[in-house]
Amino acid sequence: MADDPRLKDLAEAPLGRLLAHFSWPALVSMTLNALYSIVDRVYIGQGCGQDAMAGLTLAFPILMAFGAFGVFVGAGHAALISLKLGAGDKNACEKILGELVAFKLAFFFILPPLVFIFLDPILRATGGSGLTPGALEQAKLYLRLVLVSNIFSHLAFGLSAAMRSEGAVLSCMMCMVVGFGTNLVLDPILIFGFNFTLFGHAFKLVPLGVAGAAWATNVAMFLSCLWALWYYRPGHSIVRLRFRCIRFYSAFAGRAAGIGLSPALQQLMGCLITVSMQMAFAKWAGGRAAATAQVASLGIFQMVMMIFFMPVLGIQQGLAPILGFNWGARSYARVHRALILGFWITTGLVTLAAVSQIVAPRAIARIFTDGKDVAFLNLAAGDLRLANCMLWCIGLNVVATTYFQSIGHPWTATILSLMRQFLCLLPCIWILPYFFDDPMFAIWVSMPISDVLACFFTIPPAVSHLRFLRRAGRKARGRWCEGERV
């Protein structure tokens, strides 16, 4: 296993080329993953109205909560596979991969059925009671259908994360390409309907609206899952997926859970933030129609953030196995160089995202609405500009969280991931409206405030570890030079 060229690249290849090699397929994978939701919102926003857009936004926190468990299992086990590959323990890697699948299966048979049963009270409690009845019904319709494909999506994403850990970035990317390509083709057909002629007979597929978007996602996730399972056929992958290994292991479950806790909590915090904003809009907007417009604007904000954050997440996904492998191999100087490179690239990307939304928010918001409701378009554009004006300063927090997660320091990563959303943003959302004449402004301005605070709180642990990596790198070079002289 140590002679495998993919692992040799992790240890020796130039960092810029290696990060590009790992990041661009990860970027494509993450972008295509996000585009499931983005494409749905584009089509729904262009042809199905404000209620449908608000309904999908209302459904989004529940899907984020499901995704948080997927990240908890997938990211934790994938990071542990990277560390064990760096240490040369292939047997442990196979057990970790089997445990990943076991967790995915257990989740599917427990949580989705419970959500399906209690769907109506859950949606009402998370802000649906303050929206129009149409928006609430659209959310129920979409969720009842996409719960069906949950097992396929979780297996696909979990196995693709494991692929990336062993250096199979192209196969990981293709797993997402297969699903997204299917979703892209089926979405307009099922949402808007389709007329065609076959063997001289005319056929008409009736438009399904939000239900069509859900069914397109179901089919796409099923095909992604098939691709991921095909990668793990015997003799193809470095880490074998063995049926006898699909169970839980006390030796790995706790550590994998600890590593995966940070990104999972980060996603759960995103879910909690969305729910809090929905509830705040229902409380302060002054009517169901106004609250529905704000929630629909929130839906546009979420999709725009996905678009701009995909390059950032792609870089982090590419950076994680490099950091994890070289930390496991005790190549601290290489870890230091990779961390600095990741920081500068990430900072450049978030700066570009902030400037774009400050300069052209209306053009960006127009992607998700037909533009006939000018007041709503102006509302969404103003919200984008205000919410993301300080986005440029979060690069350090994002990279530091990835670093501590990758090297097996879950609690530091968890605290940093919670800093921006839970400790800074959430209190602002609930407290600031009491001190502003315009409560809607207060809710949206909470985001740039939390961006700045999170940056300041990340500086001490980040600087401390950079100093450690520099010292460790110098000691390693000194030992190497001494050995050469001898």
Phi, psi and omega per residue, in radians:
M1 nan -0.595 -3.103
A2 -1.142 -0.425 -3.128
D3 -1.528 -0.030 -3.140
D4 -1.081 2.270 -3.069
P5 -1.067 -0.507 3.132
R6 -1.160 -0.689 3.114
L7 -1.302 -0.592 3.090
K8 -1.104 -0.660 3.091
D9 -1.079 -0.737 3.133
L10 -1.015 -0.596 -3.076
A11 -1.540 -0.485 -2.922
E12 -2.243 -0.393 -3.027
A13 -1.135 2.622 3.062
P14 -0.963 2.376 -2.962
L15 -1.124 -0.699 -3.138
G16 -1.059 -0.829 3.125
R17 -1.158 -0.694 -3.125
L18 -1.143 -0.755 3.129
L19 -1.128 -0.699 3.082
A20 -1.119 -0.729 -3.138
H21 -1.072 -0.709 -3.132
F22 -1.419 -0.566 -2.971
S23 -1.436 -0.652 -3.045
W24 -1.192 -0.688 3.025
P25 -1.170 -0.639 3.079
A26 -1.118 -0.689 3.097
L27 -1.078 -0.805 3.111
V28 -1.065 -0.767 -3.129
S29 -1.078 -0.834 -3.118
M30 -1.159 -0.683 3.132
T31 -1.126 -0.776 3.132
L32 -1.146 -0.642 3.074
N33 -1.057 -0.807 3.137
A34 -1.167 -0.572 -3.077
L35 -1.190 -0.284 2.977
Y36 -0.932 -0.931 -3.116
S37 -1.282 -0.681 -3.074
I38 -1.124 -0.807 3.132
V39 -1.089 -0.730 3.065
D40 -0.975 -0.802 -3.090
R41 -1.193 -0.648 3.126
V42 -1.071 -0.881 -3.126
Y43 -1.156 -0.744 -3.138
I44 -1.130 -0.771 -3.127
G45 -1.144 -0.587 -3.118
Q46 -1.372 -0.452 -3.010
G47 -2.319 -0.112 -3.022
C48 -2.076 -0.111 2.993
G49 1.668 3.049 -3.042
Q50 -1.204 -0.632 3.116
D51 -1.072 -0.756 -3.134
A52 -1.136 -0.735 3.112
M53 -1.101 -0.765 3.108
A54 -1.143 -0.634 3.122
G55 -1.111 -0.768 3.096
L56 -1.141 -0.628 3.085
T57 -1.141 -0.688 3.116
L58 -1.128 -0.616 3.137
A59 -1.321 -0.403 -2.983
F60 -1.043 -0.728 -3.134
P61 -1.045 -0.611 3.122
I62 -1.160 -0.745 3.087
L63 -1.151 -0.602 3.067
M64 -1.138 -0.661 3.109
A65 -1.121 -0.732 3.056
F66 -1.085 -0.765 3.130
G67 -1.097 -0.544 3.126
A68 -1.105 -0.690 3.080
F69 -1.152 -0.691 3.098
G70 -1.048 -0.729 3.096
V71 -1.177 -0.708 3.130
F72 -0.972 -0.787 -3.139
V73 -1.421 -0.852 -3.042
G74 -1.166 -0.881 -3.101
A75 -1.168 -0.706 -3.139
G76 -1.106 -0.846 -3.130
H77 -1.247 -0.622 3.108
A78 -1.126 -0.751 3.105
A79 -1.105 -0.674 3.133
L80 -1.186 -0.635 3.063
I81 -1.081 -0.742 3.102
S82 -1.036 -0.785 -3.136
L83 -1.123 -0.725 -3.135
K84 -1.247 -0.588 3.038
L85 -1.115 -0.727 3.093
G86 -1.071 -0.586 3.117
A87 -1.480 -0.143 3.102
G88 1.431 0.377 -3.098
D89 -1.768 1.520 -3.081
K90 -1.243 -0.631 -3.139
N91 -1.071 -0.744 3.100
A92 -1.111 -0.658 3.135
C93 -1.053 -0.723 -3.137
E94 -1.153 -0.649 3.091
K95 -1.189 -0.703 3.123
I96 -1.099 -0.745 3.119
L97 -1.112 -0.739 3.097
G98 -1.095 -0.687 3.107
E99 -1.155 -0.634 3.078
L100 -0.985 -0.826 3.133
V101 -1.133 -0.687 3.132
A102 -1.067 -0.736 3.104
F103 -1.109 -0.722 -3.141
K104 -1.068 -0.774 -3.129
L105 -1.159 -0.725 3.137
A106 -1.094 -0.727 3.135
F107 -1.048 -0.782 -3.050
F108 -1.090 -0.629 -3.072
F109 -1.494 -0.017 -3.134
I110 -1.995 -1.044 -2.952
L111 -1.351 -0.854 -3.122
P112 -0.983 -0.723 3.087
P113 -1.067 -0.655 3.122
L114 -1.146 -0.733 3.123
V115 -1.139 -0.695 3.136
F116 -1.047 -0.717 -3.105
I117 -1.205 -0.730 -3.037
F118 -1.842 0.489 -3.025
L119 -1.081 -0.813 -3.080
D120 -1.067 -0.899 3.113
P121 -1.119 -0.548 3.118
I122 -1.130 -0.810 -3.127
L123 -1.138 -0.683 3.129
R124 -1.171 -0.665 -3.116
A125 -1.244 -0.422 -3.095
T126 -1.691 0.366 3.047
G127 2.017 -0.157 -3.101
G128 -1.174 -0.464 -3.121
S129 -1.163 -0.356 -3.139
G130 -1.670 0.021 -3.128
L131 -1.767 3.062 3.117
T132 -1.217 2.656 3.123
P133 -0.997 -0.603 3.135
G134 -1.095 -0.723 3.128
A135 -1.130 -0.714 3.136
L136 -1.120 -0.725 3.139
E137 -1.166 -0.665 3.119
Q138 -1.123 -0.677 3.113
A139 -1.119 -0.754 3.120
K140 -1.081 -0.793 -3.108
L141 -1.045 -0.820 -3.095
Y142 -1.125 -0.811 -3.069
L143 -1.174 -0.697 -3.139
R144 -1.039 -0.523 -3.118
L145 -1.498 -0.749 -3.059
V146 -1.303 -0.320 3.057
L147 -1.058 -0.437 -3.132
V148 -1.093 -0.653 -3.042
S149 -1.627 0.162 -3.015
N150 -1.059 -0.698 -3.122
I151 -1.111 -0.675 -3.125
F152 -1.194 -0.739 -3.133
S153 -1.155 -0.704 -3.118
H154 -1.187 -0.730 3.102
L155 -1.135 -0.737 -3.128
A156 -1.078 -0.824 -3.103
F157 -1.225 -0.675 3.128
G158 -1.151 -0.813 -3.140
L159 -1.194 -0.595 3.107
S160 -1.168 -0.613 3.062
A161 -1.121 -0.678 3.097
A162 -1.170 -0.653 3.060
M163 -0.994 -0.814 -3.099
R164 -1.096 -0.581 -3.120
S165 -1.146 -0.508 3.127
E166 -1.713 0.210 3.039
G167 1.585 0.073 -3.111
A168 -1.535 1.120 -3.014
V169 -1.229 -0.567 -3.138
L170 -1.208 -0.721 3.092
S171 -1.129 -0.675 3.072
C172 -1.062 -0.774 3.126
M173 -1.098 -0.755 -3.099
M174 -1.130 -0.500 3.074
C175 -1.043 -0.707 3.109
M176 -1.339 -0.613 -3.131
V177 -1.071 -0.758 -3.137
V178 -1.045 -0.828 -3.122
G179 -1.170 -0.808 -3.100
F180 -1.160 -0.707 3.117
G181 -1.013 -0.725 3.100
T182 -1.120 -0.790 -3.125
N183 -1.118 -0.697 -3.126
L184 -1.103 -0.679 -3.140
V185 -1.289 -0.755 -3.035
L186 -1.355 -0.513 -3.058
D187 -0.949 -1.029 -3.108
P188 -1.126 -0.568 -3.137
I189 -1.134 -0.823 -3.061
L190 -1.421 -0.535 -3.138
I191 -1.305 -0.805 -3.024
F192 -1.783 -0.134 -3.106
G193 1.525 2.983 -3.037
F194 -2.773 2.292 3.067
N195 -1.870 2.298 3.123
F196 -2.619 2.837 -3.141
T197 -2.086 2.303 -3.121
L198 -2.379 2.114 -3.133
F199 0.953 0.689 3.077
G200 1.437 0.014 -3.126
H201 -1.937 2.364 3.128
A202 -1.522 2.338 3.120
F203 -2.191 2.600 3.132
K204 -2.334 2.129 3.050
L205 -1.657 2.048 -3.038
V206 -1.208 2.556 3.104
P207 -1.166 2.341 -3.104
L208 -1.840 -0.167 3.121
G209 1.075 -2.281 -3.112
V210 -1.056 -0.649 3.109
A211 -1.079 -0.646 3.099
G212 -1.101 -0.697 3.085
A213 -1.087 -0.681 3.139
A214 -1.156 -0.776 -3.128
W215 -1.187 -0.622 3.069
A216 -1.063 -0.720 3.096
T217 -1.124 -0.739 -3.140
N218 -1.023 -0.848 -3.129
V219 -1.119 -0.731 -3.122
A220 -1.095 -0.753 -3.132
M221 -1.152 -0.641 3.110
F222 -1.078 -0.780 -3.136
L223 -1.205 -0.629 3.059
S224 -1.078 -0.707 3.140
C225 -1.122 -0.736 3.105
L226 -1.061 -0.725 3.122
W227 -1.089 -0.772 -3.129
A228 -1.086 -0.745 3.128
L229 -1.159 -0.608 3.125
W230 -1.142 -0.596 3.101
Y231 -1.050 -0.629 -3.076
Y232 -1.552 0.414 3.032
R233 -1.175 2.686 -3.075
P234 -0.993 2.382 3.079
G235 1.454 0.079 -3.071
H236 -1.885 -0.829 -3.072
S237 -1.590 2.747 3.033
I238 -1.171 -0.824 3.119
V239 -1.682 2.100 -3.107
R240 -1.398 2.448 2.986
L241 -1.651 1.812 -3.083
R242 -1.845 2.368 -3.113
F243 -1.038 -0.672 -3.106
R244 -1.200 -0.277 -3.133
C245 -1.608 -0.074 -3.105
I246 -1.385 1.490 3.083
R247 -2.852 -3.084 -3.096
F248 -1.720 2.499 -3.119
Y249 -2.221 2.148 -3.126
S250 -1.139 -0.446 -3.104
A251 -1.253 -0.406 -3.052
F252 -2.042 -0.494 -3.004
A253 -1.021 -0.798 -3.097
G254 -1.124 -0.770 -3.101
R255 -1.235 -0.716 3.100
A256 -1.085 -0.703 3.104
A257 -1.115 -0.687 3.126
G258 -1.125 -0.706 3.128
I259 -1.209 -0.729 -3.110
G260 -1.343 -0.187 -3.071
L261 -1.102 -0.680 -3.091
S262 -1.078 -0.979 3.128
P263 -1.151 -0.530 3.106
A264 -1.160 -0.787 3.110
L265 -1.131 -0.607 3.106
Q266 -1.089 -0.731 3.121
Q267 -1.249 -0.660 3.074
L268 -1.108 -0.633 3.091
M269 -1.152 -0.643 3.045
G270 -1.069 -0.700 3.065
C271 -1.085 -0.807 -3.128
L272 -1.136 -0.661 3.108
I273 -1.108 -0.789 3.131
T274 -1.062 -0.797 3.114
V275 -1.075 -0.751 -3.132
S276 -1.092 -0.722 3.125
M277 -1.170 -0.702 3.087
Q278 -1.056 -0.765 3.130
M279 -1.193 -0.655 3.113
A280 -1.151 -0.696 3.093
F281 -1.099 -0.748 3.126
A282 -1.084 -0.587 -3.104
K283 -1.370 -0.717 -2.940
W284 -1.857 -0.205 -2.996
A285 -1.263 -0.427 3.103
G286 1.501 0.727 3.092
G287 2.375 2.737 -3.093
R288 -1.127 -0.724 -3.111
A289 -1.127 -0.759 3.125
A290 -1.156 -0.701 3.114
A291 -1.142 -0.691 3.114
T292 -1.105 -0.699 3.102
A293 -1.100 -0.722 3.129
Q294 -1.165 -0.693 3.118
V295 -1.177 -0.668 3.061
A296 -1.103 -0.698 3.064
S297 -1.102 -0.678 3.071
L298 -1.064 -0.661 3.095
G299 -1.079 -0.715 3.083
I300 -1.123 -0.772 3.107
F301 -0.988 -0.776 -3.128
Q302 -1.080 -0.752 -3.125
M303 -1.203 -0.661 3.093
V304 -1.126 -0.720 3.093
M305 -1.084 -0.664 3.072
M306 -1.060 -0.793 -3.114
I307 -1.041 -0.842 -3.067
F308 -1.352 -0.438 -3.092
F309 -1.546 -0.235 -3.138
M310 -1.045 -0.756 3.048
P311 -1.048 -0.667 3.114
V312 -1.102 -0.837 3.141
L313 -1.164 -0.584 3.073
G314 -1.087 -0.743 3.088
I315 -1.084 -0.758 -3.129
Q316 -1.160 -0.679 3.094
Q317 -1.132 -0.654 3.083
G318 -1.258 -0.569 -3.112
L319 -1.291 -0.609 -3.011
A320 -0.996 -0.895 3.140
P321 -1.149 -0.512 3.100
I322 -1.150 -0.824 3.122
L323 -1.119 -0.816 -3.082
G324 -1.122 -0.808 -3.119
F325 -1.100 -0.830 -3.062
N326 -1.287 -0.495 3.000
W327 -1.158 -0.780 3.095
G328 -1.080 -0.570 3.109
A329 -1.514 0.032 3.126
R330 1.100 0.550 3.066
S331 -1.636 1.283 -2.964
Y332 -1.208 -0.586 3.108
A333 -1.116 -0.670 3.118
R334 -1.197 -0.666 3.061
V335 -1.057 -0.766 -3.133
H336 -1.056 -0.823 -3.132
R337 -1.121 -0.707 3.132
A338 -1.139 -0.667 -3.137
L339 -1.136 -0.787 3.118
I340 -1.104 -0.763 3.127
L341 -1.065 -0.784 3.124
G342 -1.086 -0.648 3.133
F343 -1.106 -0.839 -3.078
W344 -1.174 -0.668 3.112
I345 -1.158 -0.784 -3.135
T346 -1.091 -0.756 3.129
T347 -1.086 -0.699 3.084
G348 -1.087 -0.689 -3.122
L349 -1.202 -0.762 -3.125
V350 -1.247 -0.497 3.053
T351 -1.157 -0.754 3.084
L352 -1.056 -0.714 3.122
A353 -1.094 -0.761 -3.124
A354 -1.137 -0.804 -3.114
V355 -1.105 -0.724 -3.129
S356 -1.041 -0.730 -3.085
Q357 -1.404 -0.360 3.028
I358 -1.333 -0.703 -3.041
V359 -1.431 -0.742 -3.007
A360 -2.326 0.955 -3.112
P361 -1.196 -0.572 -3.107
R362 -1.162 -0.751 3.123
A363 -1.112 -0.630 3.130
I364 -1.215 -0.788 -3.142
A365 -1.119 -0.526 -3.095
R366 -1.107 -0.384 3.107
I367 -1.065 -0.529 -3.000
F368 -1.857 0.218 3.094
T369 -2.602 2.674 -3.123
D370 -1.317 -0.138 3.067
G371 1.437 -0.041 -3.129
K372 -1.205 -0.593 3.084
D373 -1.601 1.607 -3.059
V374 -1.121 -0.644 -3.134
A375 -1.099 -0.726 3.136
F376 -1.199 -0.679 3.108
L377 -1.072 -0.756 3.112
N378 -1.142 -0.672 3.107
L379 -1.063 -0.856 -3.112
A380 -1.116 -0.702 3.135
A381 -1.123 -0.770 3.111
G382 -1.102 -0.679 3.110
D383 -1.121 -0.715 3.122
L384 -1.074 -0.830 -3.097
R385 -1.080 -0.780 -3.092
L386 -1.206 -0.803 -3.019
A387 -1.174 -0.533 -2.996
N388 -1.990 0.298 -3.088
C389 -1.194 -0.368 3.132
M390 -1.985 0.336 -3.089
L391 -1.080 -0.433 -3.071
W392 -1.079 -0.316 -3.027
C393 -1.676 0.102 -3.054
I394 -1.674 0.025 -3.091
G395 -0.995 -0.731 -3.119
L396 -1.085 -0.769 -3.132
N397 -1.091 -0.729 -3.121
V398 -1.132 -0.830 -3.096
V399 -1.205 -0.702 -3.140
A400 -1.117 -0.694 3.105
T401 -1.087 -0.756 3.110
T402 -1.112 -0.718 -3.136
Y403 -1.067 -0.908 -3.086
F404 -1.173 -0.578 3.058
Q405 -1.138 -0.749 -3.038
S406 -1.212 -0.557 -3.076
I407 -1.624 0.103 3.076
G408 1.438 0.528 3.034
H409 -1.937 1.286 -2.957
P410 -1.153 -0.581 -3.039
W411 -1.261 -0.677 3.067
T412 -1.111 -0.761 3.111
A413 -1.086 -0.679 -3.136
T414 -1.125 -0.799 -3.138
I415 -1.079 -0.759 -3.132
L416 -1.168 -0.661 3.131
S417 -1.212 -0.555 3.113
L418 -1.347 -0.392 -2.993
M419 -1.003 -0.891 -3.013
R420 -1.207 -0.745 -2.996
Q421 -1.626 -0.935 -3.010
F422 -1.372 -0.827 -3.031
L423 -1.449 -0.417 -3.104
C424 -1.932 -0.967 -2.995
L425 -1.264 -0.816 -3.052
L426 -1.031 -0.849 3.103
P427 -1.050 -0.652 -3.134
C428 -1.104 -0.709 -3.122
I429 -1.034 -0.708 -3.059
W430 -1.535 -0.406 -3.047
I431 -1.697 -0.769 -3.006
L432 -1.047 -0.630 -3.134
P433 -0.999 -0.408 3.120
Y434 -1.295 -0.254 -3.051
F435 -1.982 0.060 -3.139
F436 -2.092 2.528 3.058
D437 -1.167 -0.528 3.106
D438 -1.913 1.712 -3.094
P439 -1.074 -0.577 3.139
M440 -1.120 -0.718 3.066
F441 -1.057 -0.740 -3.120
A442 -1.080 -0.700 -3.141
I443 -1.130 -0.789 -3.087
W444 -1.294 -0.576 -3.121
V445 -1.280 -0.191 3.060
S446 -1.035 -0.528 -3.066
M447 -1.202 -0.900 3.096
P448 -1.112 -0.548 3.086
I449 -1.085 -0.789 -3.118
S450 -1.184 -0.573 3.099
D451 -1.051 -0.794 -3.115
V452 -1.169 -0.778 -3.117
L453 -1.109 -0.732 -3.131
A454 -1.089 -0.656 3.125
C455 -1.082 -0.803 -3.125
F456 -1.121 -0.699 -3.103
F457 -1.257 -0.358 -3.119
T458 -1.441 -0.390 -3.031
I459 -1.014 -0.853 -3.063
P460 -1.032 -0.933 -3.132
P461 -1.141 -0.586 3.140
A462 -1.143 -0.806 3.139
V463 -1.121 -0.695 3.137
S464 -1.039 -0.783 -3.118
H465 -1.285 -0.571 3.055
L466 -1.069 -0.702 3.090
R467 -1.120 -0.747 3.120
F468 -1.066 -0.775 -3.114
L469 -1.116 -0.682 3.103
R470 -1.114 -0.797 3.134
R471 -1.098 -0.794 -3.127
A472 -1.122 -0.660 3.110
G473 -1.124 -0.697 3.122
R474 -1.149 -0.714 3.132
K475 -1.109 -0.735 -3.133
A476 -1.114 -0.722 3.112
R477 -1.149 -0.632 3.112
G478 -1.133 -0.739 3.110
R479 -1.134 -0.684 3.138
W480 -1.120 -0.785 -3.131
C481 -1.129 -0.685 3.114
E482 -1.087 -0.739 3.110
G483 -1.115 -0.648 3.118
E484 -1.149 -0.695 -3.136
R485 -1.162 -0.692 3.100
V486 -1.124 nan nan
